[in-house]
Amino acid sequence: MRGLVAQRLLALFFGGMLLLNFPLLALWDRDATVNGLPLFPCALFVVWGVLIGLTAWIVERHGDGD
C-alpha cells in the first residue's frame, strides 16, 4: 500500500512540474481577465491550489490504513 502512495505522489509531482513549466504555462499568458483579475496569476493560483489539495487527499486517504 505504501508503494502505491509513493507512486501517486511521484506522478503528481511530475504532473505538477509539467503544468508549471513553460510550454503548458504559456497557454495561460493572455490578455484575458477573470472578474477583473489577469488570467495568468489566477491560473497559477488555481493549479497550485489543486496540486496542494490532491497531495493532501493522497496522503490523508492512505495515512490511517497503514
Biopython code that builds the backbone (N, CA, C, O; Angstrom):
import numpy as np
from Bio.PDB.StructureBuilder import StructureBuilder

atoms = [
    (1, "MET", "N", (0.823, -1.191, 0.000)),
    (1, "MET", "CA", (0.000, 0.000, 0.000)),
    (1, "MET", "C", (0.870, 1.260, 0.000)),
    (1, "MET", "O", (0.528, 2.254, -0.641)),
    (2, "ARG", "N", (1.979, 1.215, 0.710)),
    (2, "ARG", "CA", (2.855, 2.375, 0.802)),
    (2, "ARG", "C", (3.512, 2.678, -0.541)),
    (2, "ARG", "O", (3.765, 3.841, -0.858)),
    (3, "GLY", "N", (3.788, 1.649, -1.327)),
    (3, "GLY", "CA", (4.377, 1.849, -2.642)),
    (3, "GLY", "C", (3.413, 2.549, -3.597)),
    (3, "GLY", "O", (3.837, 3.326, -4.452)),
    (4, "LEU", "N", (2.107, 2.272, -3.450)),
    (4, "LEU", "CA", (1.095, 2.907, -4.283)),
    (4, "LEU", "C", (1.004, 4.403, -3.973)),
    (4, "LEU", "O", (0.856, 5.222, -4.881)),
    (5, "VAL", "N", (1.093, 4.751, -2.706)),
    (5, "VAL", "CA", (1.064, 6.164, -2.306)),
    (5, "VAL", "C", (2.280, 6.889, -2.868)),
    (5, "VAL", "O", (2.162, 8.006, -3.371)),
    (6, "ALA", "N", (3.429, 6.268, -2.785)),
    (6, "ALA", "CA", (4.649, 6.876, -3.313)),
    (6, "ALA", "C", (4.542, 7.062, -4.823)),
    (6, "ALA", "O", (4.981, 8.084, -5.351)),
    (7, "GLN", "N", (3.968, 6.095, -5.519)),
    (7, "GLN", "CA", (3.805, 6.213, -6.962)),
    (7, "GLN", "C", (2.852, 7.341, -7.316)),
    (7, "GLN", "O", (3.099, 8.093, -8.259)),
    (8, "ARG", "N", (1.767, 7.464, -6.568)),
    (8, "ARG", "CA", (0.811, 8.540, -6.834)),
    (8, "ARG", "C", (1.416, 9.909, -6.557)),
    (8, "ARG", "O", (1.195, 10.855, -7.313)),
    (9, "LEU", "N", (2.178, 10.013, -5.475)),
    (9, "LEU", "CA", (2.822, 11.295, -5.175)),
    (9, "LEU", "C", (3.873, 11.645, -6.221)),
    (9, "LEU", "O", (4.018, 12.811, -6.589)),
    (10, "LEU", "N", (4.594, 10.663, -6.692)),
    (10, "LEU", "CA", (5.583, 10.899, -7.728)),
    (10, "LEU", "C", (4.911, 11.319, -9.041)),
    (10, "LEU", "O", (5.395, 12.220, -9.726)),
    (11, "ALA", "N", (3.809, 10.672, -9.387)),
    (11, "ALA", "CA", (3.061, 11.052, -10.591)),
    (11, "ALA", "C", (2.502, 12.465, -10.450)),
    (11, "ALA", "O", (2.506, 13.230, -11.415)),
    (12, "LEU", "N", (2.025, 12.817, -9.265)),
    (12, "LEU", "CA", (1.519, 14.164, -9.016)),
    (12, "LEU", "C", (2.634, 15.197, -9.122)),
    (12, "LEU", "O", (2.424, 16.291, -9.647)),
    (13, "PHE", "N", (3.809, 14.855, -8.628)),
    (13, "PHE", "CA", (4.960, 15.752, -8.727)),
    (13, "PHE", "C", (5.306, 16.040, -10.188)),
    (13, "PHE", "O", (5.470, 17.196, -10.578)),
    (14, "PHE", "N", (5.415, 14.986, -10.987)),
    (14, "PHE", "CA", (5.771, 15.175, -12.385)),
    (14, "PHE", "C", (4.650, 15.866, -13.162)),
    (14, "PHE", "O", (4.922, 16.657, -14.064)),
    (15, "GLY", "N", (3.395, 15.575, -12.821)),
    (15, "GLY", "CA", (2.279, 16.288, -13.446)),
    (15, "GLY", "C", (2.312, 17.768, -13.108)),
    (15, "GLY", "O", (2.084, 18.610, -13.977)),
    (16, "GLY", "N", (2.593, 18.089, -11.854)),
    (16, "GLY", "CA", (2.709, 19.490, -11.454)),
    (16, "GLY", "C", (3.886, 20.174, -12.106)),
    (16, "GLY", "O", (3.816, 21.349, -12.466)),
    (17, "MET", "N", (4.966, 19.436, -12.255)),
    (17, "MET", "CA", (6.140, 20.001, -12.905)),
    (17, "MET", "C", (5.830, 20.332, -14.373)),
    (17, "MET", "O", (6.276, 21.355, -14.892)),
    (18, "LEU", "N", (5.075, 19.469, -15.024)),
    (18, "LEU", "CA", (4.681, 19.740, -16.406)),
    (18, "LEU", "C", (3.723, 20.927, -16.494)),
    (18, "LEU", "O", (3.864, 21.780, -17.371)),
    (19, "LEU", "N", (2.750, 20.980, -15.586)),
    (19, "LEU", "CA", (1.770, 22.064, -15.615)),
    (19, "LEU", "C", (2.388, 23.419, -15.318)),
    (19, "LEU", "O", (1.936, 24.434, -15.848)),
    (20, "LEU", "N", (3.414, 23.449, -14.481)),
    (20, "LEU", "CA", (4.019, 24.714, -14.081)),
    (20, "LEU", "C", (5.314, 25.006, -14.848)),
    (20, "LEU", "O", (6.140, 25.798, -14.394)),
    (21, "ASN", "N", (5.486, 24.371, -15.999)),
    (21, "ASN", "CA", (6.657, 24.602, -16.823)),
    (21, "ASN", "C", (6.265, 25.330, -18.097)),
    (21, "ASN", "O", (5.075, 25.477, -18.378)),
    (22, "PHE", "N", (7.231, 25.786, -18.869)),
    (22, "PHE", "CA", (6.986, 26.721, -19.962)),
    (22, "PHE", "C", (5.940, 26.323, -21.000)),
    (22, "PHE", "O", (5.000, 27.093, -21.195)),
    (23, "PRO", "N", (6.027, 25.203, -21.668)),
    (23, "PRO", "CA", (5.098, 25.022, -22.794)),
    (23, "PRO", "C", (3.628, 25.099, -22.393)),
    (23, "PRO", "O", (2.846, 25.769, -23.068)),
    (24, "LEU", "N", (3.239, 24.439, -21.321)),
    (24, "LEU", "CA", (1.839, 24.483, -20.908)),
    (24, "LEU", "C", (1.499, 25.772, -20.167)),
    (24, "LEU", "O", (0.367, 26.251, -20.242)),
    (25, "LEU", "N", (2.454, 26.324, -19.468)),
    (25, "LEU", "CA", (2.222, 27.562, -18.741)),
    (25, "LEU", "C", (1.999, 28.729, -19.695)),
    (25, "LEU", "O", (1.287, 29.674, -19.358)),
    (26, "ALA", "N", (2.593, 28.676, -20.868)),
    (26, "ALA", "CA", (2.435, 29.744, -21.853)),
    (26, "ALA", "C", (1.010, 29.812, -22.401)),
    (26, "ALA", "O", (0.615, 30.837, -22.957)),
    (27, "LEU", "N", (0.239, 28.744, -22.255)),
    (27, "LEU", "CA", (-1.147, 28.765, -22.705)),
    (27, "LEU", "C", (-1.983, 29.786, -21.942)),
    (27, "LEU", "O", (-2.942, 30.330, -22.491)),
    (28, "TRP", "N", (-1.635, 30.053, -20.687)),
    (28, "TRP", "CA", (-2.409, 30.962, -19.839)),
    (28, "TRP", "C", (-1.950, 32.413, -19.960)),
    (28, "TRP", "O", (-2.593, 33.306, -19.408)),
    (29, "ASP", "N", (-0.861, 32.662, -20.665)),
    (29, "ASP", "CA", (-0.310, 34.014, -20.754)),
    (29, "ASP", "C", (-1.021, 34.801, -21.862)),
    (29, "ASP", "O", (-0.512, 34.953, -22.972)),
    (30, "ARG", "N", (-2.202, 35.289, -21.522)),
    (30, "ARG", "CA", (-3.030, 36.043, -22.463)),
    (30, "ARG", "C", (-3.486, 37.337, -21.803)),
    (30, "ARG", "O", (-3.302, 37.538, -20.603)),
    (31, "ASP", "N", (-4.078, 38.201, -22.601)),
    (31, "ASP", "CA", (-4.582, 39.469, -22.082)),
    (31, "ASP", "C", (-6.032, 39.364, -21.611)),
    (31, "ASP", "O", (-6.767, 40.350, -21.656)),
    (32, "ALA", "N", (-6.440, 38.204, -21.169)),
    (32, "ALA", "CA", (-7.800, 37.991, -20.679)),
    (32, "ALA", "C", (-7.862, 38.240, -19.173)),
    (32, "ALA", "O", (-6.842, 38.222, -18.484)),
    (33, "THR", "N", (-9.070, 38.473, -18.680)),
    (33, "THR", "CA", (-9.259, 38.687, -17.243)),
    (33, "THR", "C", (-10.363, 37.771, -16.726)),
    (33, "THR", "O", (-11.238, 37.340, -17.476)),
    (34, "VAL", "N", (-10.300, 37.488, -15.441)),
    (34, "VAL", "CA", (-11.322, 36.718, -14.738)),
    (34, "VAL", "C", (-11.789, 37.591, -13.586)),
    (34, "VAL", "O", (-11.049, 37.803, -12.625)),
    (35, "ASN", "N", (-13.009, 38.097, -13.678)),
    (35, "ASN", "CA", (-13.554, 39.019, -12.673)),
    (35, "ASN", "C", (-12.631, 40.211, -12.436)),
    (35, "ASN", "O", (-12.478, 40.658, -11.299)),
    (36, "GLY", "N", (-12.030, 40.717, -13.475)),
    (36, "GLY", "CA", (-11.158, 41.872, -13.384)),
    (36, "GLY", "C", (-9.715, 41.555, -13.030)),
    (36, "GLY", "O", (-8.884, 42.461, -12.975)),
    (37, "LEU", "N", (-9.399, 40.291, -12.790)),
    (37, "LEU", "CA", (-8.027, 39.877, -12.467)),
    (37, "LEU", "C", (-7.396, 39.235, -13.698)),
    (37, "LEU", "O", (-8.087, 38.560, -14.460)),
    (38, "PRO", "N", (-6.103, 39.434, -13.902)),
    (38, "PRO", "CA", (-5.447, 38.808, -15.058)),
    (38, "PRO", "C", (-5.524, 37.280, -14.996)),
    (38, "PRO", "O", (-5.451, 36.687, -13.920)),
    (39, "LEU", "N", (-5.671, 36.660, -16.153)),
    (39, "LEU", "CA", (-5.848, 35.210, -16.238)),
    (39, "LEU", "C", (-4.619, 34.450, -15.761)),
    (39, "LEU", "O", (-4.749, 33.429, -15.086)),
    (40, "PHE", "N", (-3.429, 34.931, -16.103)),
    (40, "PHE", "CA", (-2.195, 34.187, -15.792)),
    (40, "PHE", "C", (-2.005, 33.948, -14.284)),
    (40, "PHE", "O", (-1.813, 32.799, -13.887)),
    (41, "PRO", "N", (-2.050, 34.985, -13.425)),
    (41, "PRO", "CA", (-1.898, 34.706, -11.993)),
    (41, "PRO", "C", (-3.050, 33.880, -11.422)),
    (41, "PRO", "O", (-2.842, 33.071, -10.518)),
    (42, "CYS", "N", (-4.256, 34.077, -11.941)),
    (42, "CYS", "CA", (-5.389, 33.271, -11.461)),
    (42, "CYS", "C", (-5.186, 31.794, -11.796)),
    (42, "CYS", "O", (-5.450, 30.926, -10.963)),
    (43, "ALA", "N", (-4.723, 31.511, -13.002)),
    (43, "ALA", "CA", (-4.482, 30.130, -13.403)),
    (43, "ALA", "C", (-3.370, 29.505, -12.568)),
    (43, "ALA", "O", (-3.471, 28.347, -12.165)),
    (44, "LEU", "N", (-2.313, 30.265, -12.308)),
    (44, "LEU", "CA", (-1.229, 29.754, -11.460)),
    (44, "LEU", "C", (-1.737, 29.415, -10.068)),
    (44, "LEU", "O", (-1.405, 28.365, -9.517)),
    (45, "PHE", "N", (-2.541, 30.302, -9.503)),
    (45, "PHE", "CA", (-3.065, 30.076, -8.159)),
    (45, "PHE", "C", (-3.975, 28.853, -8.116)),
    (45, "PHE", "O", (-3.915, 28.070, -7.169)),
    (46, "VAL", "N", (-4.815, 28.685, -9.130)),
    (46, "VAL", "CA", (-5.722, 27.534, -9.161)),
    (46, "VAL", "C", (-4.946, 26.226, -9.317)),
    (46, "VAL", "O", (-5.231, 25.255, -8.617)),
    (47, "VAL", "N", (-3.977, 26.191, -10.218)),
    (47, "VAL", "CA", (-3.175, 24.978, -10.413)),
    (47, "VAL", "C", (-2.414, 24.643, -9.138)),
    (47, "VAL", "O", (-2.364, 23.483, -8.730)),
    (48, "TRP", "N", (-1.827, 25.648, -8.511)),
    (48, "TRP", "CA", (-1.089, 25.459, -7.266)),
    (48, "TRP", "C", (-2.003, 24.905, -6.162)),
    (48, "TRP", "O", (-1.632, 23.974, -5.447)),
    (49, "GLY", "N", (-3.191, 25.487, -6.037)),
    (49, "GLY", "CA", (-4.146, 25.018, -5.031)),
    (49, "GLY", "C", (-4.612, 23.598, -5.277)),
    (49, "GLY", "O", (-4.751, 22.816, -4.337)),
    (50, "VAL", "N", (-4.856, 23.257, -6.539)),
    (50, "VAL", "CA", (-5.278, 21.899, -6.878)),
    (50, "VAL", "C", (-4.172, 20.894, -6.559)),
    (50, "VAL", "O", (-4.449, 19.803, -6.061)),
    (51, "LEU", "N", (-2.933, 21.254, -6.841)),
    (51, "LEU", "CA", (-1.813, 20.361, -6.522)),
    (51, "LEU", "C", (-1.695, 20.134, -5.015)),
    (51, "LEU", "O", (-1.456, 19.012, -4.570)),
    (52, "ILE", "N", (-1.862, 21.192, -4.239)),
    (52, "ILE", "CA", (-1.812, 21.053, -2.777)),
    (52, "ILE", "C", (-2.975, 20.205, -2.285)),
    (52, "ILE", "O", (-2.796, 19.344, -1.424)),
    (53, "GLY", "N", (-4.166, 20.443, -2.825)),
    (53, "GLY", "CA", (-5.331, 19.664, -2.428)),
    (53, "GLY", "C", (-5.193, 18.190, -2.762)),
    (53, "GLY", "O", (-5.526, 17.333, -1.943)),
    (54, "LEU", "N", (-4.702, 17.884, -3.961)),
    (54, "LEU", "CA", (-4.501, 16.489, -4.346)),
    (54, "LEU", "C", (-3.437, 15.811, -3.485)),
    (54, "LEU", "O", (-3.577, 14.641, -3.128)),
    (55, "THR", "N", (-2.377, 16.544, -3.153)),
    (55, "THR", "CA", (-1.335, 15.983, -2.289)),
    (55, "THR", "C", (-1.905, 15.645, -0.921)),
    (55, "THR", "O", (-1.648, 14.567, -0.385)),
    (56, "ALA", "N", (-2.677, 16.563, -0.357)),
    (56, "ALA", "CA", (-3.291, 16.318, 0.954)),
    (56, "ALA", "C", (-4.262, 15.148, 0.887)),
    (56, "ALA", "O", (-4.312, 14.328, 1.804)),
    (57, "TRP", "N", (-5.029, 15.066, -0.186)),
    (57, "TRP", "CA", (-6.003, 13.984, -0.322)),
    (57, "TRP", "C", (-5.307, 12.625, -0.407)),
    (57, "TRP", "O", (-5.750, 11.662, 0.220)),
    (58, "ILE", "N", (-4.230, 12.542, -1.172)),
    (58, "ILE", "CA", (-3.498, 11.272, -1.311)),
    (58, "ILE", "C", (-2.881, 10.870, 0.022)),
    (58, "ILE", "O", (-2.977, 9.711, 0.424)),
    (59, "VAL", "N", (-2.258, 11.806, 0.702)),
    (59, "VAL", "CA", (-1.578, 11.490, 1.952)),
    (59, "VAL", "C", (-2.583, 11.139, 3.053)),
    (59, "VAL", "O", (-2.382, 10.169, 3.783)),
    (60, "GLU", "N", (-3.650, 11.911, 3.177)),
    (60, "GLU", "CA", (-4.634, 11.663, 4.233)),
    (60, "GLU", "C", (-5.456, 10.407, 3.968)),
    (60, "GLU", "O", (-5.857, 9.720, 4.908)),
    (61, "ARG", "N", (-5.703, 10.109, 2.729)),
    (61, "ARG", "CA", (-6.505, 8.938, 2.389)),
    (61, "ARG", "C", (-5.807, 7.642, 2.802)),
    (61, "ARG", "O", (-6.457, 6.687, 3.226)),
    (62, "HIS", "N", (-4.499, 7.618, 2.678)),
    (62, "HIS", "CA", (-3.747, 6.405, 2.980)),
    (62, "HIS", "C", (-2.974, 6.505, 4.275)),
    (62, "HIS", "O", (-2.238, 5.579, 4.615)),
    (63, "GLY", "N", (-3.111, 7.589, 5.008)),
    (63, "GLY", "CA", (-2.351, 7.765, 6.241)),
    (63, "GLY", "C", (-2.837, 6.907, 7.385)),
    (63, "GLY", "O", (-2.025, 6.464, 8.198)),
    (64, "ASP", "N", (-4.147, 6.651, 7.482)),
    (64, "ASP", "CA", (-4.701, 5.922, 8.612)),
    (64, "ASP", "C", (-4.651, 4.404, 8.440)),
    (64, "ASP", "O", (-4.535, 3.675, 9.424)),
    (65, "GLY", "N", (-4.737, 3.931, 7.219)),
    (65, "GLY", "CA", (-4.861, 2.495, 6.976)),
    (65, "GLY", "C", (-3.555, 1.725, 6.939)),
    (65, "GLY", "O", (-3.582, 0.505, 6.776)),
    (66, "ASP", "N", (-2.400, 2.389, 7.085)),
    (66, "ASP", "CA", (-1.119, 1.668, 7.009)),
    (66, "ASP", "C", (-0.968, 0.888, 8.256)),
    (66, "ASP", "O", (0.033, 0.195, 8.434)),
]
sb = StructureBuilder()
sb.init_structure("model")
sb.init_model(0)
sb.init_chain("A")
sb.init_seg("    ")
for serial, (resi, resn, name, xyz) in enumerate(atoms, 1):
    if name == "N":
        sb.init_residue(resn, " ", resi, " ")
    sb.init_atom(name, np.array(xyz, "f"), 0.0, 1.0, " ", f" {name:<3s}", serial, name[0])
structure = sb.get_structure()
